[in-house]
Amino acid sequence: MIDRDIALEALGVLCNASVTSVQIQRSQSSHDCSGGRAAHQEQLSIKNLICTVLDADETSEVSKCCFSHIQSILQGSAAPAFFPGVVDTATGRNHIIDDDEFFAPQFDYDFKNLKDTETFWRGGEKYERPSGWYRFGLKVLDKYDEATWLGTSYRSTQSCPGEWPVSYHGTSKKGAEGIIEGHYEPGSGQAYGRGIYSTPDISEANQYAKTFTSEKNGKRYKVILQNRINPKYRKICKYPKYWLIPIPKGTSDEEEQEMVERAIRPYGLLLKEV
């Protein structure tokens, strides 16, 4: 089992920011008599998590390398991803979460020693469970109007009616058109590029997972998000290991938030010790 404090570090890596919780802050303040004021903190919630990660990718050198690699794949000329020495510069942003509203520990799951002998299906698509990873469940059941998209708990290998398929989100970038747009044409008169890329293949997502060294225990970890994708808004790329939620150029922040909420929803934070 991986400590919850390391999950907060992982969120910080995804958001290119410092992330703490109101619970930790209360504990620290009860032992701190200095009366000092904390730096400005932005609330991080489940519903704005994807958009926050998108914004962070605007300043992420790792994400830029990842997107260059995706471009190469879509052009049919990519070798396995490898970005030695590429690191992100801290933005100085600070986020705060409420543990009780962000995490759902009843859905934590250790996939470390998992070896599937059956085929699992979610949303009518093959579900490749994240073998080798530890999942921190995210509290999503009360965040949307209904929960059909998530299926039901403790069930078989089969999908449920109305359920959305699973994808892994290793990197994305709302301004990706400068790197990808024009390099991929799935059909006559169509060109996909700008938007949120994810993959149903955990091995593919592993290439783009951000890596960090924990300040808590000195160990190195990879982190990615586990999501559900609304098939109504998903475009399956010609290279089928990539799924795209298109976000047209000129979309406002408010419109983007609405598009994200109806199209892609995170429900697990995955970590793996390197």
N, C-alpha and C positions, 0 to 999 in steps of 0.2 A: 504493500500500500504506500502511496506517495502522499506526503504531508500536504494539507490544504494551503499552507504558506507558500509552497512551491507552485501550487496552482495560481496563486496571485502573481508570483513572478512570471509565470507563463503568460498570463493575461497581459502583463506589462510588456512582454516581448512582442506579442501580437499587436498591441496598441502603440508600441514605441513610446511608452510613457511609464510613469511610476503608478502602481495600483495598490491601494490599501483598502481596508474595510472599516465600516463604522465600528465594528466590534473591536478590532485591534486599536483603533483610535481612542475608543473609550477606555480600554485597558491601559493604554499609555498615558492618557490624561490623568487617570486616577493616581498615577505614580509620578507625575510631573508637576512640580509646584512652580515652574518658571513663569507660567502664564503667557508663554510665547504664542503667537498666532501662526497657524498652519498656512502653507502656500495655498493659492486658489485651487480648488478641486472641482472637477467636472464629474457629474453623476454618470456612472456607467451602468446600464441596465441590459437585460436580455434583448429587448427590442431595438436598442441602438448599438448593439455589439458589432454587427456586421458593418454598419456604416462607419463606426469608429475605426475598425480595422482597415476599411477602405481609405479613410483619411490618413491613417498612419502610413499606408503604403505609398502615399504621395512623397514621403520623405525617406523611404526605405531603400537603401542601396541593395539589400538582399532581394527585395521584391523586384527591382529593376533587372537584376540578373535572372531571376526566375522567369520574368516575362520575355526576356530575350531568348531564354531556353524554349518557352512555349512557342514563340515565333519560329524557332528553328524546327521544332517538331511539326508544326503545321505546314512548314515548307518541305518536310521530309528529309531533313539533313542533320538531325540532332544526335549527339552522343549522350550518354548518361550525364545528368546534371552534377556539376561539381564547382563550388564557388570558394576556393581557398582564399583566406585572408579578407573576405568581404564582410564588413561589419556595419551596423547602423550607428548613426550619431544620435545620441539622446536628444529629444526635442524639448525636454524640460516640462512637458505636460504632466499633470497629476489627475488621476481618476480615483474615485471612491465607489465602492459597492456596498450593498447591504447583503451580507452572507445569507441571511434568511430568505431574501427575495431573489438571490442570484443562483445559488447552488441547491440541488435536490439530491442529498446524499443517499436516498433510497434507490437511486438509479446509478450510483457509482458501480463500476464493474471492472474487475481485473482480467484483462484478456491476455496477460503476459504469456501464459502457458497453453493458450487455446490452440487446438488443432481440430478444425471442423472436418467431420466425415459426412456431413449432409450439406445440401445446397439450401441456402436461406433466401427468401424473397421478401422484398418490401416495396410496396407501391407498384407491383407487377414487374419489378426489375430485380436482377440478381443482387443480393446484398453480401458483399465481402466483409465479413466481420473483422475488426481491427486487431488481428492477432499480434501479440507482442506489446500492446499499448495498455495503459490504464485510463479509464474514462471517469471523469468527474461529471456527474449528471447536472444539467442546467435546469433551473426551475421554469418550465415553459407551460405547464398544464393550465395555469390560471392567467396567462399573459395574452391569450388570444380569445376570440369569440367562441371557438369550439376546438376540440382536440382530435377530430377525425383524422387529420393529416398525420398524426403521430401514431396511429394504430392503437392497439391495446397492450397492456403489460402482461408479462408471463404467458406467452403464447408459443405456438409451434413455429415451424420454418416458413409457413405460408403468409401471404399478405392479407390485410384486412380491407374490406371495401372502403374506398375513399382515401386510403393511406397514400402518402407521398414517398417516393424512393429516397434512398440515402446517398449522400455525397460527402466527400471530404474536401475541405477548403484549406489548401495550404497557402495560397496567396491570391490576392485579387487587387484591382486598382481601378478606381473610377475614371482615371485619366489615361487608360491604357491605349487609347487610339493612336498615340504617338509611337507606340512600340509594335502593336499588332495590326491595327486597322489596315486593310488593303492587302494583307498577306494571306488571307484565307477566304476562299469562296466556296461555300457548300453547295451552291446550285446556281442555275442561270439567273442572273440579275440580282443575286443576293450576296452580301458581304458581311460577315460577322467579325466583330473585333472589340468594340467597346462594351464593357460590362463586367460581370462577376463570373470568373471561371472557377469551376470545381470539377471533381472527378469521382466516379463511383469506385475507383481502383485505389485501395489503400497503399499499394506499392508505388503507384504513380504519385500520390500525394506526398509520400515520404521524401521524394526528391526535393520538394519545395518547402518542407517543414522547417521552420526557424529553429535554430539551436541556441541554447544559452547555458551558462554555468551558474548554478544556484549559489546565491550568497549564503543560504542557510546551511548547506551541507557540502558545497564544493563539487558536487556531481554535475555532469552535463546531461541535458535533456533536449528532446525534440518536442515541438508542440504543433498541433493542428486542430481545426474545428471539425466536428461531426454534425452534419446538417440534414434537413429534409428539404427537398426541392419540389416545388409545385410543377408538375409536368405540363400544365397549361402554359407556363411562361418559359419553360426550358427549351433551349435549342441544343440538339445533339450534333456535335461537330462531325465532320466527315471522318476525322480521327476519333472514334467513338469513346475513347477514354476521357474526352473533354466535353463538359457541359457548360453552356453559357446562358446566363440571364442577361439579355441585352439591356443596356442603359443608354438611351439616345443622347447624343451630344446636345448640350444646352438644357438638360434636365436640372431643375432647381433642387436644392437640398431637401425641401419638403416633399417634392414629387419622388425623389429618389428614396426617401425613407418609406413612403407608401409602397413603392415598387418592391423594395426589399422585403417588407413585412408580408406581402402577399406571395412572394416568389421563393424566398430562401430563409429558413429559420434554423438557427443553431440549437442543438439540444445536448451536445456533449463536448467537453474539452478534453482532448486526448494528449497524454504525455507518455514519453518513452525514454528510459535512460539510455544514453549513447554508450 
